[in-house]
Amino acid sequence: MNFFKLIFFSSVILILVGCTPPPSDETPGSNENGATALTESDDRPEQPADISGSQADTSMQVEEPDEDTEGDPLFVIHTMEDSIYYFGFMNRSGDVVIEPQFLAAEPFSEGLALVAAGELPDLRWGYIDRSGQFVIEPVYCEAGSIKEDLAWVRVCPEGSSEGLCGFIDKEGNMVIQPQWTYIRDFSEGLAFLWHEEYFGFVNKAGEVVIPLVYEYGDFIDGLAVSLNPDEVNYIDKNGDVVLELDFDRIRHHTDGLSPAMKDGLAGFIDKSGDIAIPLIYQAVTDFVDGITWVCDFEKWMVIDTEGNVLLETEYLPAGPFSEGLAPVQIPEVDFLGYIDMTGEFAIEAIFTDAEPFQNGLALVRFEGGYGYIDPSGEYVWKYVY
């Protein structure tokens, strides 16, 4: 488990002194959207990874269940043949509904799933419906899932991974022409873009409404974090500074609170910029459903939005509490399991990797394979390489 990848959290503010994260065990490559740790050495947004020339990550990043409301959630699965992964989809009961046949896959989003076809290393991305049929042909060298009815795509010459990014609609029409180096999904009507060394935002008409002069985070509840060399601010959708902040770095807010760091200590601020939870921690993560993990230089704890300690544990968190359970690792041991809010193991620590529960299932790995388990720890899908 790579704690710094933090697929399960939006981010973590972390100083590596006393709260030791679990060891890294990554699989190579990914498409995009992998969240990363925010440390003192790096507060710039991470550019999307280019998977051209390698096969897609087999982590929860591509195996996260479909959160569409259009029927039974679908979960990405993969099999292996001749050292090549093939991706498909199963339902919550573990029944295969789309046979593994794609070279990479992302979860369904707004009725379509992003998948890769072609021949390695020259992958091309397109979009399938829930029957497994392509509705947008795989012609893009890089792409994102459908968000707010649009998806970003990178257009490259055949055999190349170099190109510029624009946006297509659900029918595959290019509604914003390729013109930027990197872009991200739309959020609240605006999409973060990066061209050369600068960052800004574009609207759905293709207009750059916030100039490419700063470093930004995504918009949440009408606000985004603006990072300049000498200051950290909140901006509104006009690009105006609405709140000047006296912190070394901050993150976007969840549950009304933003992780913030100053002089090496982390805590939380509210939307007014006032300290809501004192900056006394070595490490903090984003709130998820009103609770979050923090570390006070000695131990990991779960707190609520008032700062009340709900749980102290000797274990190392590997993800947030979700559906009543959280993946953790026993210190000095390579295996992970799941604890409940009493701090007791509900599912024994027998996995080499474990992801949070979503839509009733959790992705786990064991020596020589992977699977999905239910809250009782029983496998609904198990694959041995």
C-alpha positions as CSV (number, residue, x, y, z in Angstrom):
1,M,0.0,0.0,0.0
2,N,1.4,3.4,-1.0
3,F,0.0,5.8,1.6
4,F,1.3,8.8,-0.3
5,K,-0.7,7.9,-3.4
6,L,-3.8,8.3,-1.3
7,I,-6.4,7.3,-3.8
8,F,-8.8,7.1,-1.0
9,F,-8.2,10.6,0.4
10,S,-8.3,13.9,-1.6
11,S,-4.9,14.7,0.0
12,V,-2.9,14.6,3.1
13,I,-0.6,17.2,4.8
14,L,2.2,15.2,6.2
15,I,5.6,15.7,7.8
16,L,7.6,12.5,8.1
17,V,8.9,12.5,11.7
18,G,6.9,10.2,14.0
19,C,3.8,9.1,12.2
20,T,5.1,6.4,9.8
21,P,3.0,5.5,6.8
22,P,2.8,2.0,5.5
23,P,5.4,0.9,3.0
24,S,5.0,1.4,-0.7
25,D,3.9,-1.4,-3.0
26,E,2.9,0.3,-6.3
27,T,2.0,-1.0,-9.7
28,P,3.4,1.0,-12.5
29,G,1.4,3.5,-14.6
30,S,-2.0,5.2,-14.3
31,N,-4.3,7.3,-16.3
32,E,-5.0,10.3,-14.1
33,N,-6.7,11.6,-11.0
34,G,-4.4,9.9,-8.5
35,A,-4.3,12.0,-5.4
36,T,-1.0,12.7,-3.8
37,A,0.4,13.7,-0.5
38,L,1.1,17.4,0.0
39,T,4.4,17.8,1.7
40,E,6.7,20.7,2.5
41,S,8.9,19.9,-0.5
42,D,6.1,20.1,-3.1
43,D,2.9,22.2,-3.1
44,R,2.5,22.4,-6.9
45,P,-0.4,20.5,-8.5
46,E,0.7,17.2,-10.0
47,Q,0.5,17.0,-13.7
48,P,-1.6,14.1,-15.0
49,A,0.5,11.0,-15.7
50,D,1.0,9.9,-19.2
51,I,0.4,6.2,-19.5
52,S,1.5,6.0,-23.2
53,G,4.0,3.3,-23.5
54,S,2.9,1.3,-20.5
55,Q,-0.2,-0.5,-19.4
56,A,-2.7,1.1,-17.0
57,D,-2.5,0.8,-13.2
58,T,-4.3,-2.1,-11.7
59,S,-5.0,-0.2,-8.4
60,M,-8.3,1.0,-7.1
61,Q,-7.8,4.1,-9.2
62,V,-9.1,2.1,-12.1
63,E,-11.0,-0.4,-10.1
64,E,-13.2,2.0,-8.1
65,P,-16.8,1.0,-8.5
66,D,-19.2,2.9,-10.7
67,E,-21.1,5.4,-8.6
68,D,-23.8,6.0,-11.3
69,T,-27.4,5.8,-10.2
70,E,-28.2,4.1,-13.5
71,G,-28.7,0.5,-12.2
72,D,-26.5,-1.9,-10.3
73,P,-23.0,-0.4,-9.7
74,L,-20.3,-2.0,-11.8
75,F,-16.7,-2.7,-10.7
76,V,-13.6,-2.9,-12.8
77,I,-11.9,-6.3,-12.9
78,H,-8.9,-7.6,-14.7
79,T,-7.4,-10.9,-15.8
80,M,-3.9,-11.7,-17.1
81,E,-2.8,-13.5,-20.2
82,D,0.8,-13.7,-21.5
83,S,1.8,-11.0,-18.9
84,I,-0.8,-8.6,-20.2
85,Y,-3.8,-7.3,-18.2
86,Y,-7.2,-7.4,-19.7
87,F,-10.0,-5.3,-18.1
88,G,-13.8,-5.8,-17.9
89,F,-16.6,-5.2,-15.4
90,M,-18.6,-7.2,-12.8
91,N,-21.7,-6.4,-10.8
92,R,-21.9,-6.3,-7.0
93,S,-22.7,-10.0,-6.9
94,G,-19.5,-10.9,-8.7
95,D,-21.1,-11.7,-12.0
96,V,-19.0,-10.7,-15.0
97,V,-21.2,-8.4,-17.1
98,I,-18.5,-7.1,-19.6
99,E,-15.8,-9.7,-20.3
100,P,-12.2,-8.6,-19.8
101,Q,-11.0,-7.4,-23.2
102,F,-9.7,-3.9,-22.8
103,L,-6.1,-2.9,-22.1
104,A,-7.2,-0.4,-19.4
105,A,-10.4,0.8,-17.9
106,E,-11.8,3.5,-15.6
107,P,-15.1,3.3,-13.6
108,F,-18.4,4.2,-15.3
109,S,-19.2,7.8,-15.0
110,E,-22.5,9.4,-16.3
111,G,-23.3,6.2,-18.1
112,L,-20.0,5.7,-20.0
113,A,-16.7,4.1,-19.1
114,L,-13.3,5.1,-20.3
115,V,-11.4,2.2,-21.7
116,A,-8.2,1.6,-23.7
117,A,-7.7,-0.5,-26.8
118,G,-5.0,-1.0,-29.5
119,E,-1.6,-2.6,-29.1
120,L,1.0,-1.9,-26.4
121,P,2.6,0.5,-26.1
122,D,0.4,2.6,-28.4
123,L,-2.8,2.6,-26.3
124,R,-5.8,4.6,-27.6
125,W,-8.8,5.6,-25.3
126,G,-12.5,5.6,-26.1
127,Y,-15.8,5.2,-24.2
128,I,-18.2,2.2,-23.9
129,D,-21.8,1.9,-22.6
130,R,-23.0,-0.6,-20.1
131,S,-23.4,-3.2,-22.8
132,G,-19.6,-3.0,-23.5
133,Q,-20.1,-1.5,-26.9
134,F,-18.0,1.5,-28.0
135,V,-20.1,4.7,-28.3
136,I,-17.0,6.8,-28.8
137,E,-14.2,5.1,-30.7
138,P,-10.8,4.6,-29.1
139,V,-8.8,7.3,-30.9
140,Y,-7.3,9.4,-28.1
141,C,-3.8,9.0,-26.7
142,E,-5.0,10.2,-23.2
143,A,-8.4,11.0,-21.8
144,G,-10.6,11.5,-18.7
145,S,-13.9,10.1,-17.6
146,I,-17.2,12.0,-18.3
147,K,-17.8,14.7,-15.8
148,E,-20.6,17.3,-16.1
149,D,-21.4,15.9,-19.6
150,L,-17.9,16.5,-20.9
151,A,-14.6,14.7,-21.0
152,W,-11.1,15.9,-21.6
153,V,-9.1,14.2,-24.3
154,R,-5.6,14.5,-25.7
155,V,-5.3,14.3,-29.5
156,C,-2.0,12.9,-30.8
157,P,-0.7,11.9,-34.2
158,E,-0.7,8.1,-34.9
159,G,2.1,6.4,-33.0
160,S,2.8,9.5,-30.8
161,S,1.9,10.4,-27.3
162,E,2.5,14.1,-27.8
163,G,-0.5,16.3,-28.4
164,L,-2.8,19.0,-27.0
165,C,-6.0,18.6,-24.9
166,G,-9.6,19.7,-25.5
167,F,-13.1,18.5,-24.5
168,I,-15.6,16.2,-26.1
169,D,-19.3,15.6,-25.3
170,K,-21.0,12.2,-24.7
171,E,-21.5,11.8,-28.5
172,G,-17.8,12.3,-29.2
173,N,-18.2,15.8,-30.6
174,M,-15.1,18.0,-30.0
175,V,-16.8,20.9,-28.2
176,I,-13.6,22.7,-27.1
177,Q,-10.8,22.4,-29.5
178,P,-7.4,20.9,-28.3
179,Q,-5.1,23.8,-27.3
180,W,-3.7,23.2,-23.9
181,T,-0.9,21.0,-22.4
182,Y,-2.9,19.5,-19.5
183,I,-6.5,19.9,-18.4
184,R,-8.6,18.3,-15.7
185,D,-12.3,17.4,-15.3
186,F,-15.0,20.1,-15.1
187,S,-16.0,20.9,-11.5
188,E,-18.8,23.4,-10.9
189,G,-18.7,24.5,-14.6
190,L,-15.0,25.2,-14.7
191,A,-12.0,23.1,-15.7
192,F,-8.5,23.5,-14.4
193,L,-5.9,23.9,-17.2
194,W,-2.2,24.0,-17.4
195,H,-0.3,25.4,-20.4
196,E,3.5,25.7,-20.4
197,E,4.3,26.9,-16.8
198,Y,1.0,28.5,-15.9
199,F,-2.4,27.5,-14.5
200,G,-5.9,28.8,-15.0
201,F,-9.6,27.8,-15.6
202,V,-11.7,27.5,-18.7
203,N,-15.5,27.4,-18.9
204,K,-17.7,25.1,-21.0
205,A,-17.8,27.7,-23.9
206,G,-14.0,27.2,-24.1
207,E,-13.3,30.7,-22.7
208,V,-10.4,31.1,-20.3
209,V,-12.2,32.9,-17.5
210,I,-9.4,32.9,-15.0
211,P,-6.0,33.8,-16.6
212,L,-3.1,31.4,-16.7
213,V,-1.0,33.3,-14.1
214,Y,-1.3,31.3,-10.9
215,E,-1.4,27.8,-9.5
216,Y,-4.9,26.6,-8.5
217,G,-6.9,23.7,-7.1
218,D,-10.3,22.7,-8.3
219,F,-13.4,24.6,-7.4
220,I,-15.5,23.3,-4.5
221,D,-18.6,25.3,-3.3
222,G,-17.5,28.2,-5.5
223,L,-14.0,28.5,-4.1
224,A,-10.6,27.4,-5.2
225,V,-7.1,27.6,-3.7
226,S,-4.8,30.0,-5.4
227,L,-1.0,29.4,-4.8
228,N,1.4,32.1,-5.6
229,P,5.1,32.1,-4.7
230,D,4.6,34.4,-1.7
231,E,0.9,33.9,-0.8
232,V,-2.0,31.4,-0.5
233,N,-5.5,32.6,-1.1
234,Y,-9.1,31.6,-1.9
235,I,-10.4,32.8,-5.2
236,D,-14.0,32.9,-6.6
237,K,-15.1,31.9,-10.1
238,N,-14.2,35.4,-11.4
239,G,-10.6,34.9,-10.3
240,D,-11.0,37.5,-7.5
241,V,-9.2,37.0,-4.2
242,V,-12.0,36.6,-1.7
243,L,-9.9,35.6,1.3
244,E,-6.2,36.2,2.0
245,L,-4.7,33.5,4.2
246,D,-1.6,33.5,6.4
247,F,-0.6,29.8,6.0
248,D,2.2,28.0,4.3
249,R,-0.3,25.9,2.3
250,I,-3.9,24.9,2.4
251,R,-6.1,22.4,0.6
252,H,-9.7,22.7,-0.7
253,H,-12.4,22.2,1.9
254,T,-14.5,19.1,2.6
255,D,-17.3,19.1,5.1
256,G,-16.7,22.9,5.4
257,L,-13.1,22.6,6.6
258,S,-9.7,22.9,4.8
259,P,-6.4,21.2,5.9
260,A,-3.9,24.0,6.5
261,M,-0.2,24.0,7.5
262,K,2.0,26.7,9.0
263,D,5.5,26.4,10.5
264,G,5.4,22.7,10.1
265,L,2.1,22.1,12.0
266,A,-1.2,21.1,10.5
267,G,-4.9,21.6,11.4
268,F,-8.1,22.9,9.8
269,I,-9.6,26.2,8.9
270,D,-13.2,27.1,8.0
271,K,-14.4,29.0,4.9
272,S,-13.8,32.3,6.6
273,G,-10.1,31.5,7.1
274,D,-10.5,31.1,10.9
275,I,-8.8,28.2,12.6
276,A,-11.5,25.7,13.4
277,I,-9.2,22.9,14.7
278,P,-5.8,24.0,16.1
279,L,-2.7,23.5,14.0
280,I,-1.1,21.0,16.4
281,Y,-0.8,17.9,14.3
282,Q,2.0,16.3,12.4
283,A,-0.3,14.9,9.7
284,V,-3.9,15.5,8.7
285,T,-6.1,14.3,5.9
286,D,-9.3,15.6,4.3
287,F,-12.6,15.0,6.1
288,V,-14.8,12.2,4.7
289,D,-18.3,12.0,6.0
290,G,-17.5,14.2,9.0
291,I,-14.4,12.4,10.3
292,T,-10.7,12.3,9.4
293,W,-7.4,10.7,10.4
294,V,-4.8,12.9,12.2
295,C,-1.5,12.2,13.8
296,D,-0.1,14.0,16.9
297,F,3.5,12.9,16.4
298,E,2.9,9.8,18.4
299,K,-0.3,8.0,17.3
300,W,-3.0,8.1,14.7
301,M,-6.5,9.2,15.7
302,V,-9.9,9.8,14.2
303,I,-11.5,13.2,15.0
304,D,-14.8,14.8,14.0
305,T,-15.3,18.3,12.6
306,E,-15.3,19.7,16.2
307,G,-11.9,18.2,16.8
308,N,-13.3,15.6,19.2
309,V,-11.2,12.4,19.3
310,L,-13.4,9.5,18.4
311,L,-10.7,6.8,18.2
312,E,-7.0,6.3,19.0
313,T,-5.2,3.4,17.4
314,E,-1.8,1.8,17.3
315,Y,-2.4,0.9,13.7
316,L,-1.4,2.7,10.5
317,P,-4.3,4.1,8.5
318,A,-4.4,3.0,4.8
319,G,-7.7,4.8,4.0
320,P,-10.6,6.6,5.4
321,F,-13.6,5.1,7.3
322,S,-16.1,4.2,4.7
323,E,-19.3,2.2,5.3
324,G,-18.2,1.7,8.9
325,L,-14.8,0.2,8.2
326,A,-11.3,1.5,7.5
327,P,-8.2,-0.3,6.1
328,V,-5.2,-0.3,8.4
329,Q,-1.8,-1.9,8.7
330,I,-0.3,-3.4,11.8
331,P,3.1,-1.7,12.5
332,E,6.1,-3.7,11.4
333,V,3.8,-6.1,9.6
334,D,3.2,-6.2,5.8
335,F,-0.5,-7.2,6.0
336,L,-3.6,-5.0,6.2
337,G,-7.1,-5.6,7.4
338,Y,-10.2,-3.5,8.4
339,I,-11.1,-2.0,11.8
340,D,-14.5,-0.6,12.9
341,M,-15.0,2.5,15.0
342,T,-14.2,0.7,18.2
343,G,-10.7,0.2,16.9
344,E,-11.1,-3.6,16.7
345,F,-10.5,-5.7,13.6
346,A,-13.7,-6.6,11.8
347,I,-11.8,-8.2,9.0
348,E,-8.5,-9.9,9.8
349,A,-5.2,-8.4,8.6
350,I,-4.3,-10.9,5.8
351,F,-4.1,-8.7,2.7
352,T,-1.0,-7.2,1.0
353,D,-3.2,-4.2,0.0
354,A,-6.6,-3.1,1.0
355,E,-8.8,-0.2,-0.3
356,P,-11.8,1.5,1.4
357,F,-15.3,0.0,1.0
358,Q,-17.5,1.5,-1.8
359,N,-20.9,0.4,-2.8
360,G,-20.7,-2.5,-0.5
361,L,-17.4,-4.0,-1.7
362,A,-13.7,-3.4,-1.1
363,L,-10.7,-4.2,-3.4
364,V,-8.0,-6.3,-1.7
365,R,-4.8,-7.9,-2.8
366,F,-3.1,-11.0,-1.6
367,E,0.1,-12.8,-2.6
368,G,-0.5,-13.9,-6.2
369,G,-3.9,-12.3,-6.8
370,Y,-6.6,-9.8,-5.9
371,G,-10.3,-9.8,-5.3
372,Y,-13.4,-7.9,-3.9
373,I,-14.7,-8.7,-0.5
374,D,-18.0,-7.8,1.3
375,P,-18.2,-6.3,4.8
376,S,-18.0,-9.8,6.3
377,G,-14.6,-10.4,4.6
378,E,-16.0,-13.0,2.2
379,Y,-14.9,-12.8,-1.4
380,V,-17.5,-12.1,-4.1
381,W,-14.7,-12.1,-6.7
382,K,-11.3,-13.6,-6.5
383,Y,-8.6,-13.9,-9.2
384,V,-5.2,-15.7,-8.9
385,Y,-2.6,-14.8,-11.5
